[in-house]
Every structure is written in structure tokens, then in C-alpha cells.
């Protein structure tokens, strides 16, 4: 934007340039006029000396130097010069010309003889050098020689052009000097604004020259509170990548031969996250990388720069994880729900295929659960579900997964367990539940179906076989187990 300050600055420059140009022009005019005066004075003397020393061929010589010579003799002299011609007169003088030039004579007539004779050395008139020379003999004035020579005109326009040429150069020099300092000031202001902007954000912003950290915003120092400068940070940690947690799904120090900054830049379409362990606390950041040099920045002059933005999403990730946990948790029993079961069974089937390991399922439900609700109420029924869930968990390994599948039905996922091992576990659980105190209910039993994953199975066929085994156990009166 063209500010008022900039306008007055340029106006002042123009004024100074005009003053400088005018002063230069006036000074130059005086110097040239002085030089010309000296030149004309020398030339007038040379003309007279050359003319007087010529004995013969005056006319030829005068023609060569483009000069007219007039001899002026008073009309009433005491002694006439023989060459004077009475039929030619100019005011009070008889006139003789060695190379008579009517134009030159008319030139003299325009101003009158006295204008040219009553001067000490010469006169410049209409681009002619006019030099009078008094003729004397025995201390007696006999008349005048008047030498007239055309000269190059004294061109004032050239001086003005020269002056304004100097003005133009001077103005351009001053203009570029002011532009340089204005640009320098503008860059300084841009740097200050840039710093204000990046320091106002809560995100950590870092500038990398390839893999070297060269600048950072205020949020960086607030997070790494034990460091006041980049030198402090380098002494304490050497590089920020040394604080990365080595965990799947997060950016590592080097990936596929790339430095982590360059990797994130060349894979912009992916969502990158990194986990930093600082002061024994883990923080998760969303990572964005942009090549700063491609945006034409005036603030940094390096060739290859990257802007790295770290947005702390630790709290958000915890909320997400908590929401996900809640969405996959049965509110009553605190076990995984049906969605959690499907998520886990998909992973375990994939793992069993990949590593060629065994995988078994146990599905059980409470015998005649609807009658419990009818006789003792829903609250008593909920209490039975909770007690059974807690009891069954005590029989499982940390790698086993227990989920409430639906209503009073439960699923147990047993990685790396054959059907025979699953059958033994099911028998122990059935026997334990039969003896479980579930007051006010007067005892409960469960039925279970057991099956093992086959390489030809899909999830649907696996679940169908497990459900079939459970139904067969229930059809035999309950409190039993069937293996298919």
C-alpha cells in the first residue's frame, strides 16, 4: 500500500533532485560561459595576429577560415588609406572588404557600428564572433579592421539536458537507496509480524534446514521448559528425534531412508503423528510439514527450509480412546460388548492365519435366564450377569478376551488354544458357575458351545458352528458343554 509517509519521502527526493540538478545546471552554465569567454578571447587575438601578418592572399586565407574582414576608414580623415572606396559607406566610415559579404555587413547594420567598435576585445552577436582592431600610424587613429567569423551557437538546451540528465541519475540513485532501506525495513517488519503470528499460536512451530533445527516459536520453549535457547536444547537432547517414542503407528527418526521431516513432507496425503517422551510423560502430536522455500519467503534466505508444525493432541487422543473404550464396553458388566468382540475376533483370525496358530471360541449363556427375571426381577437378573462375568474373568489369561455378546450370552476368544484345551476350560467354568452364590437367586447354571477355527473358516462359518454347539448343549437340558 502506498502510504502517506512513502509519498512525502518520494516528494522530498524529487525536490532534492531538482535543486541538485538546477544548482548543477547553473554552475555548469557559468563554467562553460567562462571557458567560452577565454576561448573567444584567444581566438579573437589569433584572428587579428594572423590577419596583420599576412602580406598577401588575405582574401584566400579569410575564405579558408570562414571569416569576413571589413576595413573602416573615417569619411574625414587627415590621411586616406588608398584602399578605401568612397562608394561604400557604413555610417561615418568608408568601407572596404577583402572578401565582401553583404550578409555580414547587414549584421553590423542591425546593431550599429558603435555597438561593435566600443568594446575592448570582441562581441558575440547572432552566433558570430566580431573582433574590432584599431588601425594607427604615428600615434594617429586611421580607422578599424572589423573581423567577423561564424561560430557554433552556445546551446543552452544542451546544458539543461545535461542538468536534467544528472537530475535523472541522481533521482534514480536516491530512489533505489530509499527503496533498499524501505525493503529492508519491510523485511524487518515482516519478520516481526511473522514472529508475532507464530508466537501467538499454541502449536509448536519449528524451522528446519534439512535435518537441522534453526528456529522455533515461543510454544516450543514453553513445552521444553528447561531450554531457553536452541543451544540449550541441543546440549540437553541433541535433536528432537531423540525424544520420539519407538511405537508402531508413530513417526520415527528415520523412515524408509528418509529423515523424519523429509518423509512427512514427501507423504503429505498421510496423517502423521509422533509421540514424544519428555520428563517421563508421553505427549502425542499431529505433524504437518511444509517446504518454506517454495512459498517465496523473504524472511529466511536458506535454499531448503521446512516448517514443522506440532499440534498437541494428547488430551484429544485420550478422549478419543476413552470414547472408543466406552463405545466398546458393556455398561452393566464392564466387559467388551458385541462391537469389541467383532474387532478382536477379526484381529485374532488374521493373526492365526499369519502365524498358523490355533484359535478357539467358547460361547455360553445362562440357563432359563428369562425365568430369573420373572421370579426375582430385572435387578436380580443384572446382579447374576455381573457376578458370572467377574467369576469367568478369573479363569482367563491376559491374552484371552471375554465379551458380553448379547442379553445373557457371552463369548470367550482363546488365542493359541486347541479345541481340547478350550473344552477343559469350559468344563471348569460350568462347574464353577453351578456352585456360585448369586443370592437372592437360588442357584444358576450355564450351557456352553466350543469350536476351533479352521483355515477354511470365515467369521460367519466360525460363529455358526459355535452357536450350533451351544444350542445342542441347551437342547440337552442345560448345564452342559458341546464341542463341534
N, C-alpha and C positions, 0 to 999 in steps of 0.2 A: 504494500500500500504506500502511495506517495504522500508522506506526512508533511505537515507544515514546516517542521524543522528541516526536512530534506529540501523543501522548496527554497527556504531562506538561505540554506547553505549554498545551493547552486546559484541563486541570485547574487550572493556575495562573491562567489567565484567569478561570475561573468563580469561584475562591476570591477573587481580587481584586475581581471584580464584586460578590460577596456582601458582602464587607467594605465596599466603597464604598456599596452600597445600604443596609446596616444603619446605617452612620455617617450617611448622608443621612437615613434614617428617624428615627433618634434625634434628630438635630439639628433636623429639621423638627418633630418632636413637641414639643420644648422651645420652639421659636419660636412654634408655634401655641398651645401652652398659655399662654405669656406674653402673646400677643396676646389670647387669650380672657379671661385674668385682667383685663387692662386694660379690655377691653370690658365685662365683667360689673361691674367696679367702677364704671365710668362709668354703666352702666345702673341699678345699684342706687341711686346718688346721684340720678339723674334721677327714678327712681320716687318716692323719698322727697320730693324737692323738689316734684314735680308734685302728689303726694298732699296735702302740707301746705298748698299754696297754693290748693287747691280749697276753696272755701267751701260750694258747693252741688253737687248732682248727682254726688257721689262715686261712687255706685253705677253710674250710666250710664257714667262715664269708665272705671271699673275694668273694666266689661264689654267696652268697646271695645278695651282693651289686654290683654284676657285675663289679668287679674290679680285675685287674691283678697287682701283686706285684713282682717286679724284684729286686734282691739284686746284686749290682755291687761291686766287690772287685778288686782292682788293681792287676795286674799279679805279681808285685814285691813288695808286702807289707812286712813290717818287722814282721807283725804278721798276719797269715792267719786265716780267720774265718772258723771254722770247716765245715760249711755247703756249702762252696764254692766248685764247681765242675769244675775241670780243663778242662773236656772235653766239656764244654760250655763256649764260649767266645764271647765277643762283644767288638770289637776294643781292647782297652788296659785293659779290665776288664774281670775277670771271672764272669760268670752269673749263678745265682740261681733263680728259680721262684717257689713260693709257689703254684701257680696254673698256670703252664706254658701254655702260649698261644702264639703259633707261629705267629699268625696274629699281635698281639701286638708287638712282637719282630721285625717283618718286618717293622712295622710302625716306630719304633725307628730308624731302619737302614736307612730308606729313608732320614732322615734329619741329622743323625749322633748324637752321644751321647752329644757332646758339646752343640748342639742346645737346649737340654733339661736340661742339668746339670748346665749351666752357667746362671741361672735365679734365682731371689730372692724367688719367691713363686710358680708359676705354668706357664704352657704353654697350649694354646688351639691349637690343631692341628688335622685336619680332623675329627672334631666332637668328639674329645677325650680331657678329662681333664688329663693332665700329670703333676704330682707333684713330684719333687725331694726332698729327705731328706738325709742330710749328716749324716753318722754314725761316731761317735767319741768315743774314750775311753782314759781317762787320757790325755786329750787335744791332742790326736793323731787321725788324719783322717784315718778311716779304709775302707771307701767306701760310697756307696749310696743305699738307697732304692728308687726305681722308681715306683710310684703308677700310674696306668693307668685305667681311667674309661670312658666308653662311655657316652656321653651327648646328649641331644636334640640339633639339629642344630639351629644355630642362623639364623632364616629365615628373610632375608631382604625383600623378596617379601611381607610378611605379613605387614611389616611396610609401604611398598609402597602402598599396597592395602588399608591399613588404611588411609594413607595420601590422596590417591585419593578418598576414600570414603568421607573423610572430605571435600575434594575439591568439590565432587558432591553435598553434602548437602549445602556447602557454596554457590556454584553457584546457586542452586535452590532457596535458600533463597534470594540471591541478585537479581535473575531473577524475582521472584514473587514480590519483593519490587518494582523493576523498572516497572514491568507490572502494578502494582497497581497504581503507580504515573502516568504512561503513560495513563492508562484507565481514571484516574481522570482528567488528562489534556485533554484527548479526549472528555470526557463528557462536560468539561468546554467549549472546542472549539465548540462542537455540540450545546450547549446552546447559545453561541454567534451567531453561524450561524443561528440557529432557530430564535433567536430574530431579526437578520438582515432580514431574509426572511419575517417573519410576519409583521415586521415594514415597509417593502418596499411596501406592498400592500395597496390599498385604502379601502379594505374591513375591517370591524370591526371584529376582531378575539378575542374571549374570551374563557378562560378555566374554566369550572365549575366542582367542586367536588360535585356531586349530584346537589343540587339546590343552592350551594354557589359559587359565583364568586371569583376565586383565582388568576387570572392573565388576562391581556389584552394587546393588542398591541397599537402602537402609534396612529393608526387611531381612536381607542376608545377614547383616551384623546383629540384628535383633534375635534371629534364630541361633546363630553361632555366637552366643553372648560372651564367650571367653576370648573372642578375637575382635580387636579394634581396627585392624588393617589387614589387607591381603597378605602382607608379610607375616603377620601373626598367625593367620590361618595356615599358610604354607609350612611354617615351623611346627605347628601343632599336628596337622593332618596331611601335609604334603599335597594331597589332591582330594577333592570331594568324593571321588570314586572309591577311595579307601574306606568310606563310611557306608557304602552300599551293602545291604543285606543280601547274601547269596541265597536267593529263593526263587523257585520257578514262578514264572509269570511277571517277574520284575526285571527292569533294565540292569544289566551287569556292566562291569568296567569295559570289557571288550566283547563284541558280539559279531560272529562271522568275519573276524579280521578287521572290523571297524572299531574305531574309538566310539564310546557310547554316544557322544554328541553327534558325530557324523552319521552313526547308524540311525538315530532318531530323526535326523534331518532327511536322510535318503529314504525313510519309510514313514512319510508323513501321514499316509492313509490309516496307519495303525494307531490305536490308543496306547500310549506308553505310560507306564507307572514305574516309579522307583521307590524303594524302601530304604530309609536312612536310619542307622542306629547311632544316636547321639546321646551321650550321657546316660547310657543304659535304657533309653526309651526309643521305641521304634515309631517312625513317622512315615506315612505314605504320601507321595506326591504325584500329581498328574504332571506329565512332562510335555512341553512344547518347545520346538527348536526352529528358528528362522535364520536364514543367512542375511546378516545385516548389510554386507557389501552390496547385495543385489537391490537394496532399497535406495541406493544413491546417497548415503548419509554423508553430511559434511562434518559430523561431529567426530567420527573415527576415521582415520586415514589408512588403516591396515587393509590388505588385499582380501584376506579370508577371515571374516568375523562371523560368529554365530551368537544370536541372542537366545539364551536358555531361560525359560520361564518355568518355575516350580510352584504349583498350586497345592497347598497343604490340604489333602482330602482325608486325613486320618480320622477326624470325627465323622465325616460323611461315610467313610468306609465302615466304621464301627456301627453307625446307624443302619447302613445297608445290610451288614452282616446280621445285626440284631433283628431287623425286619425279616430277613430271609429265614433266620432261625425260627422266629415266631410263626412265619407263614408255613413252615415245615414241621411245626411241633403241635402235638395234640394237647389242647388246653387242659384236659382232665388228667391224663396220665403222665404228661410231660415227656412222653416218648415221641419219636418221629411219627409223623402222620402218613397218610397214603402217598402224598407227593414225595415225601422224604424216602419212602420205600422205593418208589419207582426210580428216583435219582440214584439211590445206592445200588439197586439191582442191575441197572444199566452199567454202572462202573464195574461191578464185580463180574458180570458176564464178559465184558471187554477184557478185564484182567485175566480171567480164566482162559479165554481164547488165546490171548497173547502169550501167556506163560504155560499153557497146557496144564493147568492145575484143577483140582476138584472144587466143586461148589454145590452145596446142598441147601434145601429150604425146608423149614417146618412151619406149617400153618395150623393154628389151634384156635378154638373158641370155647365159650362156657356152655356147658350143657344146660338146657332149659332156662336160659337167662331171662326170657320174657316172663316166666312164672315168678322169678325172683322179684322183678319189678312190680308185678301184680300183687304179690303177697306182702312184700316189705317196703315197697315204694321205690321211686327212682333214686332217691338219695342213697338208700341202701345198695341199690344196684351200682351206682357210681363208686361207692366205697369198695365193693367187690372188685371192680375193674382196676382201681388204684392199687389194692393190695396184691392182686395177681401180677400186675405189671412190675411192681417193686420186687416181688419174690422171684420172678423169672429172670430178672436182670442179674441176680446173684449167681446164676448158673452159667453166665456167658463170659467170654473173653472180651478184651478191649477191641478186638478186630471184628467181633460179631455185631450184628445190627438187629435190634428189636423195634418193631413199629406196630402201632395200632392201625390195622388195615381198614376195618370198618366195624361199627357197632361193637360187638363183643368178640370180633375176630382179630387175631394178632399174627404177624409174620416174623420169623427169625431167619436172617441171612447168615450162612455159615461158610465163609471163605476157607478154601483148602481143607475141606472136611468131606469124607466119603459118606454115602448113604448109611452105611453101617454105624459110623460114629454119630450121625445125626439121629438115628433110631435110638441109640443108647441114651443120648441126651434127652430126647423126647420122653422116654420112659421115666427117667428121673424126675422130669418136670411134672408129668402126670401124677406120679406117686406123691410128690411134694404138695401139689395143689389139693389133693384129696384130703390131706391132713391139715390144711391151712385153716387157721381161725379167722373166720370172716363174719363174726357176730355183727349184727343180730341175726344174720342168715345162718341157718342150721346146716352148714357144710355145703361145698360146691365141688363139682368135678369138671374136667375138660376133656375134649377129644382132639386128636392131632393127626395130621397127614404129613408124610415125609416123602421127599423125592430128591433125586440128584440130577444136576444139569448134564445134558448130553450135548456133544458137539453139533448134533443135528437140530438141537432145540432153537426155537425163537422164544422170546419172552412169553408170547401167548401160549405156546405149547407147554412151556415150563409151568406157568401158572395154572393151566387147565389140568395138568396131571396132579399138581399139588392139591387143588380144590377137590378133585375126584377122590384122592386118598382120604381127605378129611371127611367127605360125605360118606364114604364107606365105613369109616370109624364111627360116625354118628349113627349110621343105619343099624349098627350092631348094639345100640343101647347106650353109647357114650362111654366115657371114662376109659378110652382105649386109643390105640395107635394103628395106622395102616401105612404101609410102605409101597409105593408104586415106582 
